[in-house]
Amino acid sequence: MNTRLGGSNVRTGALRLFALAAALQGAAFAGEMERATPESQGVDSRAILAWLDACDQKLQYMHGFVIVRHGKVIAEGTWAPFDTLRRPHMLYSHSKSFTSTAIGFLADDGKLDIDERISDIFADKMPSNPPPWLMEVRVRDLLTMNFGSDANKPPKCNLDQKDWERGILSRPMETRPGTRHRYDSDATYLLACIVERKSGKRVMEFLKERLFDPLGMESPWSTVSPSGTACGGWGMNMTTRDLAKFGQFLLNGGTWNGNRVMSSDWIRLASSKHTNSNGGPDWRMGYGFQFWRCQHNAYRADGAAGQYTVVMEDQDAVVSINAAIGDMQKELDLVWAHLLPAFGNEPLPENAEAQKALANRIASLAIAPMPRGAEGVGANLPAKVTINRNDLRIGGEGTLERTEKGWALVSGGRRLEIGDGAWAETTWKFDDGNIEPAFLLIGTRTAVASGAWKDAKTFKVTWHLLGAIQNGSFEVKVQGD
């Protein structure tokens, strides 16, 4: 079968050669990205310093970043206690771009036509009397979020709906497919199911063979649905370094270290505007195949609370970020204000002083813990306490104890370590599974916490969940005298 890409026919024989080369040479493609000074790649180190200062002043919270210019990493860092360069971070909707890429490999292989009707692919899951509009939905409509299904109507992907495919396909249709962009993560889940049906492999297994191994990406993992399929539209976890590799792979037009991994036709198609979109300045630039267009002729993979891989074709640059912020437009605005104009056309003279200042700044990146409280306050421990409601699933009544490094809060069989003027780590199971409706805390996670006494009977705790966006604070009240 010939695969139709953007209205033109692409010969599948050549595309299958790309797939064969990737499979045979995957080990040769792997390895860390080359490093270089910013100045050698035409970037002033002081511009990156200014960007970091602006991020710390205007955003809460940055977790990690990698900046790539001309295929070389010119700066990378992470805000302690996070280590997103080495520890996987949840991607949320950034996952969608990886699912789209898996679809692209199938198109390259000639195993999928993006104009194929999903009613043919999911014939065993269709409702008994499907509405006419559902019968019109193509794979292309899922890719562009022009599904037409009413995303506000249940059943949606959740733990009560064991068969997510059947549940999604049973929803009423709101608009004719292909006529209106409406963001719908369940559409991406159907794409993940299509990957498995067409490849005969699990999504992450397929991506490992075709993308992760060739690029030397060792950290990826994903939460799954009750049937074991990767959530597709959310749930993937990777390091910021792996995101930067993905961005450079896209910028290269599907090559890695000079080897062809994916057709440039697919990447060009996936990153192009296919439908209008609404929102802020960088959300109304249009939507591709699970990629957003940006201002300045850039495009991005995009996940909740600031998970970005921004591909700047005109500047030959990639910026990948993990964060936990509320204003995602502001995060992009700082990239446009500080980094975009810094990408010069020619190498700059090496500036050892600025490079040293940048290295020191990166080494000092940190989210500040609670400051140490007054000496002698809260010294009569252990004590029975009442714990305010919080998202760490520790609450009600408990005991607060003094430890060598700070305190420990014990309640309901859980023990939370709390640092004194520092962060303390606690790892515990939220549950025994890895089935994840969006944003649910599952599996084994690591929390960091610090605390301080507000007064003799009130103890405040601040916490972050490593590798995730969840964070917060709560108070503990000492009972009695």
Rosetta blueprint (number, residue, H / E / L):
1 M L
2 N L
3 T E
4 R E
5 L E
6 G L
7 G L
8 S E
9 N E
10 V E
11 R L
12 T H
13 G H
14 A H
15 L H
16 R H
17 L H
18 F H
19 A H
20 L H
21 A H
22 A H
23 A H
24 L H
25 Q H
26 G H
27 A H
28 A H
29 F H
30 A L
31 G L
32 E L
33 M L
34 E L
35 R E
36 A L
37 T L
38 P L
39 E H
40 S H
41 Q H
42 G L
43 V L
44 D L
45 S H
46 R H
47 A H
48 I H
49 L H
50 A H
51 W H
52 L H
53 D H
54 A H
55 C H
56 D H
57 Q H
58 K H
59 L L
60 Q L
61 Y L
62 M E
63 H E
64 G E
65 F E
66 V E
67 I E
68 V E
69 R E
70 H L
71 G L
72 K E
73 V E
74 I E
75 A E
76 E E
77 G E
78 T E
79 W L
80 A E
81 P L
82 F L
83 D L
84 T L
85 L L
86 R L
87 R L
88 P L
89 H E
90 M E
91 L L
92 Y H
93 S H
94 H H
95 S H
96 K H
97 S H
98 F H
99 T H
100 S H
101 T H
102 A H
103 I H
104 G H
105 F H
106 L H
107 A H
108 D H
109 D H
110 G L
111 K L
112 L L
113 D L
114 I L
115 D L
116 E L
117 R E
118 I H
119 S H
120 D H
121 I H
122 F L
123 A L
124 D L
125 K L
126 M L
127 P L
128 S L
129 N L
130 P L
131 P L
132 P H
133 W H
134 L H
135 M H
136 E H
137 V L
138 R E
139 V H
140 R H
141 D H
142 L H
143 L H
144 T L
145 M L
146 N L
147 F L
148 G L
149 S E
150 D L
151 A L
152 N L
153 K L
154 P L
155 P L
156 K L
157 C L
158 N L
159 L L
160 D L
161 Q L
162 K L
163 D L
164 W H
165 E H
166 R H
167 G H
168 I H
169 L H
170 S L
171 R L
172 P L
173 M E
174 E L
175 T L
176 R L
177 P L
178 G L
179 T L
180 R L
181 H L
182 R L
183 Y L
184 D L
185 S H
186 D H
187 A H
188 T H
189 Y H
190 L H
191 L H
192 A H
193 C H
194 I H
195 V H
196 E H
197 R H
198 K H
199 S H
200 G L
201 K L
202 R L
203 V H
204 M H
205 E H
206 F H
207 L H
208 K H
209 E H
210 R H
211 L H
212 F H
213 D H
214 P H
215 L H
216 G L
217 M L
218 E L
219 S L
220 P L
221 W E
222 S E
223 T L
224 V E
225 S L
226 P L
227 S L
228 G L
229 T L
230 A E
231 C L
232 G L
233 G L
234 W L
235 G L
236 M E
237 N E
238 M E
239 T L
240 T H
241 R H
242 D H
243 L H
244 A H
245 K H
246 F H
247 G H
248 Q H
249 F H
250 L H
251 L H
252 N L
253 G L
254 G L
255 T E
256 W E
257 N L
258 G L
259 N E
260 R E
261 V L
262 M L
263 S L
264 S H
265 D H
266 W H
267 I H
268 R H
269 L H
270 A H
271 S L
272 S L
273 K L
274 H L
275 T E
276 N L
277 S L
278 N L
279 G L
280 G L
281 P L
282 D L
283 W L
284 R L
285 M L
286 G L
287 Y E
288 G L
289 F L
290 Q L
291 F L
292 W E
293 R E
294 C L
295 Q H
296 H H
297 N H
298 A E
299 Y E
300 R E
301 A E
302 D E
303 G E
304 A L
305 A L
306 G L
307 Q E
308 Y E
309 T E
310 V E
311 V E
312 M E
313 E L
314 D L
315 Q L
316 D L
317 A E
318 V E
319 V E
320 S E
321 I E
322 N E
323 A E
324 A L
325 I L
326 G L
327 D L
328 M H
329 Q H
330 K H
331 E H
332 L H
333 D H
334 L H
335 V H
336 W H
337 A H
338 H H
339 L H
340 L H
341 P H
342 A H
343 F L
344 G L
345 N L
346 E L
347 P L
348 L L
349 P L
350 E L
351 N L
352 A H
353 E H
354 A H
355 Q H
356 K H
357 A H
358 L H
359 A H
360 N H
361 R H
362 I H
363 A H
364 S L
365 L L
366 A E
367 I L
368 A L
369 P L
370 M L
371 P L
372 R L
373 G L
374 A L
375 E L
376 G L
377 V L
378 G L
379 A L
380 N L
381 L L
382 P L
383 A E
384 K E
385 V E
386 T E
387 I E
388 N L
389 R L
390 N L
391 D L
392 L L
393 R L
394 I L
395 G L
396 G E
397 E E
398 G E
399 T E
400 L E
401 E E
402 R E
403 T L
404 E L
405 K L
406 G E
407 W E
408 A E
409 L E
410 V E
411 S E
412 G L
413 G L
414 R E
415 R E
416 L E
417 E E
418 I E
419 G E
420 D E
421 G L
422 A L
423 W L
424 A E
425 E E
426 T E
427 T E
428 W E
429 K E
430 F L
431 D L
432 D L
433 G L
434 N L
435 I E
436 E L
437 P L
438 A L
439 F L
440 L L
441 L L
442 I L
443 G L
444 T E
445 R E
446 T E
447 A E
448 V E
449 A E
450 S E
451 G E
452 A E
453 W E
454 K E
455 D E
456 A L
457 K L
458 T E
459 F E
460 K E
461 V E
462 T E
463 W E
464 H E
465 L E
466 L L
467 G L
468 A L
469 I L
470 Q L
471 N E
472 G E
473 S E
474 F E
475 E E
476 V E
477 K E
478 V E
479 Q L
480 G L
481 D L
